[in-house]
């Protein structure tokens, strides 16, 4: 028997795509919409960390109940920063270049 040097393949659950779409969309919007630099950095960092955390939860946590707990905690932090970013975007005046 010869074993692969790369290791065993990792199967990701279907819900990873469904739960990863909102952070991905907000991350894209953070690049497009007008906001201060700190708001862009905060939102992009949080979106990337949320996507990474979802991948880690999907591959490392075996209990579905604990997956639910960790996903809820990650999404709570993500939603808090998205609301903060949305308020900053809504109150930031558009660029008026002369």
C-alpha positions in Angstrom: 0.0 0.0 0.0 1.2 3.4 -0.9 -0.1 6.4 1.0 -0.4 9.8 -0.4 2.2 12.2 0.9 -0.4 15.0 0.9 -2.6 13.3 3.4 -6.3 12.5 3.4 -8.8 14.8 1.6 -10.9 17.1 3.7 -14.6 17.1 3.0 -16.3 20.4 3.8 -20.0 20.4 4.7 -22.7 22.0 2.5 -23.4 24.7 5.1 -20.0 26.3 4.7 -21.0 27.9 1.4 -24.4 29.0 2.7 -22.8 30.6 5.8 -19.8 32.0 4.0 -21.8 34.0 1.4 -22.8 36.9 3.7 -19.3 37.6 4.9 -18.0 37.3 1.3 -20.6 39.7 0.0 -20.0 42.3 2.8 -16.3 42.0 2.2 -16.8 42.9 -1.5 -19.1 45.7 -0.6 -16.5 47.0 1.9 -14.1 47.4 -1.0 -16.6 49.2 -3.1 -18.5 51.6 -0.8 -17.1 54.9 0.5 -15.9 54.7 4.1 -12.9 55.7 6.2 -9.8 53.5 6.0 -10.3 52.1 9.5 -13.8 51.0 8.6 -12.6 49.2 5.5 -9.8 47.5 7.5 -12.2 46.5 10.3 -14.8 45.1 7.9 -12.4 43.2 5.7 -10.5 41.8 8.6 -13.7 40.6 10.3 -15.0 39.1 7.1 -11.8 37.2 6.4 -11.6 36.0 10.0 -15.2 34.9 9.9 -14.6 32.8 6.7 -11.5 31.3 8.3 -13.3 30.5 11.5 -16.1 28.8 9.6 -13.6 26.6 7.8 -11.9 25.7 11.0 -15.2 24.9 12.7 -16.3 22.8 9.8 -13.1 20.7 9.8 -12.1 20.6 13.4 -15.3 20.5 15.6 -16.9 17.1 15.3 -20.0 17.7 17.5 -22.9 19.4 15.6 -24.1 21.0 18.8 -20.7 22.6 19.4 -20.5 23.6 15.8 -23.7 25.5 16.3 -22.4 27.2 19.4 -19.1 28.3 17.8 -20.9 29.5 14.6 -23.3 31.6 16.7 -20.4 33.2 18.5 -18.5 34.0 15.3 -21.6 35.4 13.6 -22.4 37.6 16.7 -19.0 39.3 16.4 -19.3 39.6 12.6 -22.8 41.1 12.8 -21.7 43.6 15.4 -18.9 44.9 13.1 -21.1 44.8 10.0 -23.7 47.0 11.8 -20.9 49.4 12.9 -19.6 49.5 9.3 -23.1 50.1 7.8 -23.6 53.0 10.1 -20.3 54.5 9.2 -21.0 54.0 5.5 -24.5 55.6 5.9 -23.2 58.6 7.7 -20.1 59.2 5.6 -20.5 62.0 3.0 -19.6 61.1 -0.6 -16.3 62.2 -1.9 -16.6 65.7 -3.4 -13.4 66.1 -5.4 -12.7 69.6 -6.8 
